[in-house]
C-alpha cells in the first residue's frame, strides 16, 4: 500500500516536471531553435552516460538506428512548435492546444492503422470544437501561439503512433538516447545553416539543466519505470493532468492568469474536463468490448 502511494506521488512529480517545461520555455531567453538544440544535446549526452547503467546497449543495427534518429526529428519539430508558441504568447497558451492530441491520435490510427474511431472518441472530438472556439474567441491576440500549440499536438500525435511499435522493440533509454540525438543533430544542422547562433546567458544555464536533466531524462526514465508497476488507466489519468499543472505553475511563477480573459479559462475547463474523462470512457468502452467478446464465445 505504501509503495503504491509512493509510486502515485512519483508519477504526479513526473507530470509536474513535464508541466514545468512550458514555464521554463518562457524563463529561458534563448530563441526556440537554440533552446531545443541545448535541451536535446544535454539530454542525449546524459543518456549516453547513464543508459548502460540502466541495462541498455547503445549499439544497434543500422536500420533501427536510422528509424530512431528519424523519429527524433519529429520530437525536435514538436518541441520547436511547443517552445515557439511560448515565445510568441505565454506558457498558458503553449499548453492550451496540447489536449487536442487525443483527436489527432484517433484520426491517425483510423487513417494509418485502419482502426475505426470508437463512439467515445467521436464525442470527445465534438466537445473539443467548442472548447477551442471559446479559447480563440476570448484570446484572439494569442491565436498564433495557440495554433503553434495545436501544431505541436499534431506532430506529437504522429510521433506517438510511430513510437508505439518502436517502444516494444528496444530498451526505453536506448530509444530516448537516439531520439534525442536525432533531434539534436537535425536542429543543429538548421542552426549552423542559419548562422549567428545565440549562446545562453549565465542565468539561463541553470534553467537549461533543469529542463534537460530533470524534465527530460529523469522524468522520462521514471515514467517508464512506473509503467511497469502501475496500470495504464492510473498512468493516463495522471498524465492528462499535465496542462492543468502547467497552467497552475504559470499562474504561480509568471502570474499569467491575470492577463487572460476569464472566458478563455471556460474553454480550458471544458477541454480539461474532456481529457480527464478520457481514461474513464476508454476503460468503460474496453470493458463493454470484452463483455461482448466473452458473450460471443461458444460454451464448452
Secondary structure, 3 states (H helix, E strand, C coil): CHHHHHHHHHHHHHHHHHHHHHHHHHHCCCCHHHHHHHHHHHHHHHHHHHHHHHCCCCCCCHHHHHHHHHHHHHHHHHHHHHHHHHHHCCHHHHHHCHHHHHHHHHHHHHHHCCCCCCHHHHHHHHHHHHHHHHHHHHCHHHHHHHHHHHHHHHHHHHHHHHHHHHCCCCCHHHHHHHHHHHHHHHHHHHHHHHCCCCCCCHHHHHHHHHHHHHHHHHHHHHHHHHHCCCCHHHHHHHHCCHHHHHHHHHHHHHCHHHHCCHHHHHHHHHHHHHHHHHHHHHHHHHHHHHHHHHHCCCCC
